[in-house]
Amino acid sequence: MGKDDKIRLGISIGDLNGVGVEVILKTFEDQRMLDFCTPIIFGSTKTLSYHKNALNLKNPIQGISQINKPVANKLNLFNVWQELVDINLGQASEVAGKYAYLSLKSATEALKNNDIDVLVTAPINKHTIQSDAFNFKGHTEYLESELEGTSLMILMDGDLRMGLATTHLPLKDVAEKITAQLIEDKIDILNKTLIQDFGIQKPKIAVLGLNPHCGDNGVIGTEEIEIMIPTLNKIQEKGILAYGPFAADSFLGNKSYTDFDAILAMYHDQGLAPFKALSFGHGVNFTAGLSRIRTSPDHGTAFDIAGKGQADYSSFKEAVFSAIAIFRARATYLKLKENQLLVK
């Protein structure tokens, strides 16, 4: 792909009763967005028409019947289903969950088949999407099962990048999952993605401790002494600049994170609570470590404002730009690696 070629950007529609369609349509109301990519929504004409009417949005939409033939300079729609779907904005329903899955499944297949270059996912309801076909805790776990690689969830906003060693786990289960192998694997993925997807040649990674005050030398917990410090020493011997463990509260509070290219938190809320306090509405969720690129906004379905025209589309727009930037950075990295000079 040349530098002037437009990236084929697939979009899964998310929960039909949430704000997903609204933030998608609002993002592409600005026709200048079509200068950067060729967007393809995986949904249905009837569904999008319902949302356009409810929100008084006027986006022109180009229906396509073949996913590998999108129309440039248009907001494309690939019809995954034809039937009229019962939509109740702001309400959780199994019907909405069913069609959120159908959209995601179709988009993922297109990604695997190279019919699209990147995938941006609108928010799902993790409860209503559950079925025999979708038995996963979220997008990240589903995509890991469908694509090559091991996933690492990263929330990012500019130079602030927060990776998660564990994601959608009950808090009571986190400690037993924090093993030397897990930490080493996640740091390897984080280091690699910083190099190939963000162009940082020698990234610096901060690792947060599991326990308050990093266990206070074993008084509060021993994971830092027994697992984390030996593992970080081993990782540093490989030449990876991973440091810690750092106490999460002071590390984020005194802005020590500005000295690092990324942070690895041990569990979901340890990383995402401070991240969203700093960046909510502008952050992007990036699934690193997989063979294909997927991003999403940093918010959920927002049922409380669905259909009211109040949804802020900033995060979704940033997810689009991030997917494009990561795709181009990775393509450049792989091309350079392929053509690298061998020194004898």
DRENLOLO-310633 format. One record per residue (C-alpha): x, y, z; residue in three letters. Coordinates in pm, whole numbers. Layout:
N
R,c1,c2,c3,residuo
R,X,Y,Z,ALA;
...
***
This chain:
344
R,c1,c2,c3,residuo
R,0,0,0,MET;
R,136,339,-99,GLY;
R,138,636,131,LYS;
R,-152,792,-59,ASP;
R,-375,484,-62,ASP;
R,-681,502,159,LYS;
R,-715,245,430,ILE;
R,-1028,29,417,ARG;
R,-1172,86,763,LEU;
R,-1432,-163,883,GLY;
R,-1679,-60,1154,ILE;
R,-1888,-299,1363,SER;
R,-2211,-132,1464,ILE;
R,-2220,-222,1833,GLY;
R,-2537,-247,2042,ASP;
R,-2829,-119,1835,LEU;
R,-2993,41,2138,ASN;
R,-2684,233,2247,GLY;
R,-2488,530,2113,VAL;
R,-2273,331,1871,GLY;
R,-2452,426,1550,VAL;
R,-2475,786,1668,GLU;
R,-2100,826,1721,VAL;
R,-2027,651,1390,ILE;
R,-2256,880,1192,LEU;
R,-2142,1194,1372,LYS;
R,-1778,1107,1304,THR;
R,-1840,1086,931,PHE;
R,-2070,1387,905,GLU;
R,-1745,1568,837,ASP;
R,-1672,1473,477,GLN;
R,-1304,1543,532,ARG;
R,-1283,1213,722,MET;
R,-1321,1041,386,LEU;
R,-985,1185,282,ASP;
R,-816,952,531,PHE;
R,-997,623,481,CYS;
R,-1274,436,305,THR;
R,-1516,345,588,PRO;
R,-1740,40,570,ILE;
R,-2015,-9,829,ILE;
R,-2129,-367,891,PHE;
R,-2502,-340,962,GLY;
R,-2817,-282,761,SER;
R,-2982,-1,567,THR;
R,-3300,-24,774,LYS;
R,-3112,-6,1103,THR;
R,-2908,297,1003,LEU;
R,-3215,469,860,SER;
R,-3391,428,1193,TYR;
R,-3103,591,1379,HIS;
R,-3065,869,1122,LYS;
R,-3434,957,1157,ASN;
R,-3430,936,1536,ALA;
R,-3125,1163,1558,LEU;
R,-3206,1388,1260,ASN;
R,-2874,1307,1095,LEU;
R,-2833,1348,720,LYS;
R,-2530,1138,631,ASN;
R,-2543,1007,273,PRO;
R,-2472,634,287,ILE;
R,-2353,414,1,GLN;
R,-2492,61,15,GLY;
R,-2262,-211,-120,ILE;
R,-2335,-576,-189,SER;
R,-1973,-692,-216,GLN;
R,-1747,-622,76,ILE;
R,-1436,-613,-142,ASN;
R,-1577,-336,-360,LYS;
R,-1632,-30,-139,PRO;
R,-1683,308,-303,VAL;
R,-1411,565,-240,ALA;
R,-1509,899,-84,ASN;
R,-1834,751,49,LYS;
R,-1957,620,383,LEU;
R,-2017,259,280,ASN;
R,-2268,19,432,LEU;
R,-2241,-357,388,PHE;
R,-2577,-520,461,ASN;
R,-2520,-805,703,VAL;
R,-2896,-855,749,TRP;
R,-3203,-742,557,GLN;
R,-3485,-785,809,GLU;
R,-3638,-507,1015,LEU;
R,-3499,-520,1370,VAL;
R,-3687,-408,1681,ASP;
R,-3490,-113,1820,ILE;
R,-3560,37,2163,ASN;
R,-3306,309,2222,LEU;
R,-3167,312,2574,GLY;
R,-3289,-39,2659,GLN;
R,-3080,-353,2696,ALA;
R,-3222,-638,2491,SER;
R,-3117,-978,2361,GLU;
R,-3229,-874,2013,VAL;
R,-2982,-586,2008,ALA;
R,-2712,-817,2140,GLY;
R,-2780,-1070,1864,LYS;
R,-2733,-815,1587,TYR;
R,-2429,-660,1755,ALA;
R,-2270,-1004,1732,TYR;
R,-2372,-1051,1366,LEU;
R,-2210,-720,1279,SER;
R,-1892,-804,1470,LEU;
R,-1872,-1153,1321,LYS;
R,-1907,-1023,965,SER;
R,-1652,-747,1021,ALA;
R,-1405,-990,1178,THR;
R,-1439,-1227,883,GLU;
R,-1368,-938,647,ALA;
R,-1061,-849,854,LEU;
R,-933,-1207,843,LYS;
R,-991,-1222,466,ASN;
R,-809,-892,404,ASN;
R,-1125,-730,268,ASP;
R,-1068,-453,523,ILE;
R,-739,-328,664,ASP;
R,-843,-234,1018,VAL;
R,-1146,-271,1244,LEU;
R,-1304,-9,1470,VAL;
R,-1570,-150,1702,THR;
R,-1860,46,1846,ALA;
R,-1957,-45,2206,PRO;
R,-2144,-366,2289,ILE;
R,-2343,-466,2594,ASN;
R,-2138,-752,2737,LYS;
R,-2445,-916,2891,HIS;
R,-2697,-910,2606,THR;
R,-2445,-1020,2342,ILE;
R,-2387,-1350,2522,GLN;
R,-2507,-1660,2332,SER;
R,-2390,-2003,2224,ASP;
R,-2201,-1829,1942,ALA;
R,-2053,-1553,2160,PHE;
R,-1931,-1678,2497,ASN;
R,-1666,-1417,2568,PHE;
R,-1616,-1140,2823,LYS;
R,-1575,-874,2556,GLY;
R,-1439,-774,2217,HIS;
R,-1078,-840,2318,THR;
R,-1130,-1203,2409,GLU;
R,-1344,-1269,2100,TYR;
R,-1090,-1119,1862,LEU;
R,-807,-1311,2028,GLU;
R,-997,-1631,1954,SER;
R,-1044,-1535,1588,GLU;
R,-707,-1381,1502,LEU;
R,-345,-1488,1540,GLU;
R,-151,-1376,1844,GLY;
R,-201,-1306,2214,THR;
R,-391,-990,2301,SER;
R,-292,-700,2521,LEU;
R,-550,-431,2595,MET;
R,-402,-82,2576,ILE;
R,-592,238,2653,LEU;
R,-416,538,2507,MET;
R,-439,911,2471,ASP;
R,-144,1076,2302,GLY;
R,173,962,2481,ASP;
R,-20,807,2770,LEU;
R,-51,433,2703,ARG;
R,-195,202,2970,MET;
R,-161,-172,2913,GLY;
R,-343,-430,3125,LEU;
R,-183,-756,3240,ALA;
R,-531,-893,3314,THR;
R,-856,-757,3176,THR;
R,-1211,-872,3250,HIS;
R,-1152,-1072,3568,LEU;
R,-1326,-1057,3905,PRO;
R,-1093,-883,4149,LEU;
R,-1080,-1193,4372,LYS;
R,-918,-1388,4085,ASP;
R,-650,-1137,3986,VAL;
R,-367,-1232,4225,ALA;
R,-352,-1596,4118,GLU;
R,-326,-1488,3753,LYS;
R,-22,-1267,3815,ILE;
R,254,-1513,3731,THR;
R,608,-1460,3610,ALA;
R,511,-1600,3269,GLN;
R,213,-1365,3235,LEU;
R,419,-1057,3321,ILE;
R,697,-1158,3084,GLU;
R,453,-1231,2800,ASP;
R,263,-903,2839,LYS;
R,580,-696,2858,ILE;
R,712,-868,2545,ASP;
R,390,-778,2361,ILE;
R,393,-422,2492,LEU;
R,756,-371,2397,ASN;
R,698,-509,2048,LYS;
R,389,-298,1982,THR;
R,566,19,2097,LEU;
R,840,-53,1843,ILE;
R,636,-168,1544,GLN;
R,308,19,1592,ASP;
R,430,346,1745,PHE;
R,780,379,1603,GLY;
R,959,398,1939,ILE;
R,1299,237,1891,GLN;
R,1390,175,2255,LYS;
R,1072,206,2461,PRO;
R,1065,252,2838,LYS;
R,794,60,3023,ILE;
R,674,116,3380,ALA;
R,519,-178,3566,VAL;
R,275,-116,3850,LEU;
R,277,-332,4162,GLY;
R,-19,-550,4249,LEU;
R,-55,-459,4616,ASN;
R,-90,-123,4793,PRO;
R,257,33,4837,HIS;
R,396,-259,4635,CYS;
R,339,-482,4936,GLY;
R,555,-278,5177,ASP;
R,836,-537,5169,ASN;
R,595,-824,5222,GLY;
R,384,-673,5498,VAL;
R,78,-625,5271,ILE;
R,158,-883,5003,GLY;
R,449,-1084,4862,THR;
R,378,-1089,4487,GLU;
R,618,-802,4423,GLU;
R,908,-970,4606,ILE;
R,846,-1326,4494,GLU;
R,724,-1274,4136,ILE;
R,751,-927,3996,MET;
R,1104,-813,4088,ILE;
R,1277,-1137,3975,PRO;
R,1077,-1132,3651,THR;
R,1165,-770,3577,LEU;
R,1533,-847,3639,ASN;
R,1510,-1131,3388,LYS;
R,1335,-911,3133,ILE;
R,1598,-639,3167,GLN;
R,1869,-896,3096,GLU;
R,1702,-942,2754,LYS;
R,1753,-573,2683,GLY;
R,1395,-462,2742,ILE;
R,1368,-140,2942,LEU;
R,1096,-243,3187,ALA;
R,1112,-91,3535,TYR;
R,925,-128,3861,GLY;
R,721,-234,4034,PRO;
R,587,112,4116,PHE;
R,314,191,4368,ALA;
R,13,271,4150,ALA;
R,-125,560,4354,ASP;
R,190,771,4377,SER;
R,310,678,4028,PHE;
R,-1,820,3863,LEU;
R,-49,1095,4119,GLY;
R,293,1253,4080,ASN;
R,291,1217,3701,LYS;
R,589,980,3692,SER;
R,421,818,3392,TYR;
R,539,1108,3174,THR;
R,891,959,3189,ASP;
R,775,635,3022,PHE;
R,637,531,2685,ASP;
R,382,293,2838,ALA;
R,257,153,3167,ILE;
R,158,-203,3248,LEU;
R,-112,-222,3516,ALA;
R,-192,-551,3686,MET;
R,-570,-535,3664,TYR;
R,-854,-352,3492,HIS;
R,-950,-77,3735,ASP;
R,-593,-19,3855,GLN;
R,-513,105,3506,GLY;
R,-841,231,3369,LEU;
R,-969,430,3667,ALA;
R,-678,677,3656,PRO;
R,-661,664,3277,PHE;
R,-1023,767,3237,LYS;
R,-986,1035,3503,ALA;
R,-709,1184,3290,LEU;
R,-845,1115,2941,SER;
R,-1215,1022,2942,PHE;
R,-1385,1111,2618,GLY;
R,-1060,1122,2421,HIS;
R,-904,784,2494,GLY;
R,-879,491,2253,VAL;
R,-880,119,2325,ASN;
R,-625,-65,2110,PHE;
R,-598,-445,2103,THR;
R,-224,-502,2067,ALA;
R,-52,-834,2003,GLY;
R,-282,-962,1730,LEU;
R,-223,-1015,1359,SER;
R,-478,-746,1271,ARG;
R,-549,-399,1407,ILE;
R,-857,-315,1611,ARG;
R,-941,-1,1803,THR;
R,-1252,127,1980,SER;
R,-1369,428,2179,PRO;
R,-1305,432,2553,ASP;
R,-1674,438,2651,HIS;
R,-1965,196,2661,GLY;
R,-2316,187,2518,THR;
R,-2433,488,2725,ALA;
R,-2795,373,2732,PHE;
R,-2886,674,2949,ASP;
R,-2831,916,2658,ILE;
R,-2899,688,2360,ALA;
R,-3125,849,2102,GLY;
R,-3098,1195,2256,LYS;
R,-2831,1327,2024,GLY;
R,-2599,1398,2319,GLN;
R,-2325,1142,2257,ALA;
R,-1973,1283,2224,ASP;
R,-1805,1125,1923,TYR;
R,-1451,1247,2005,SER;
R,-1331,909,2128,SER;
R,-1470,721,1827,PHE;
R,-1308,972,1592,LYS;
R,-976,925,1771,GLU;
R,-1019,547,1740,ALA;
R,-1048,591,1363,VAL;
R,-736,806,1343,PHE;
R,-545,569,1573,SER;
R,-630,264,1362,ALA;
R,-506,443,1051,ILE;
R,-184,561,1218,ALA;
R,-106,218,1366,ILE;
R,-172,43,1035,PHE;
R,69,273,853,ARG;
R,335,250,1125,ALA;
R,320,-130,1129,ARG;
R,332,-151,749,ALA;
R,639,74,742,THR;
R,809,-128,1017,TYR;
R,745,-461,845,LEU;
R,866,-325,511,LYS;
R,1188,-194,667,LEU;
R,1241,-521,852,LYS;
R,1188,-715,531,GLU;
R,1443,-505,343,ASN;
R,1695,-459,625,GLN;
R,2066,-472,544,LEU;
R,2245,-769,693,LEU;
R,2581,-688,850,VAL;
R,2836,-967,816,LYS;
***
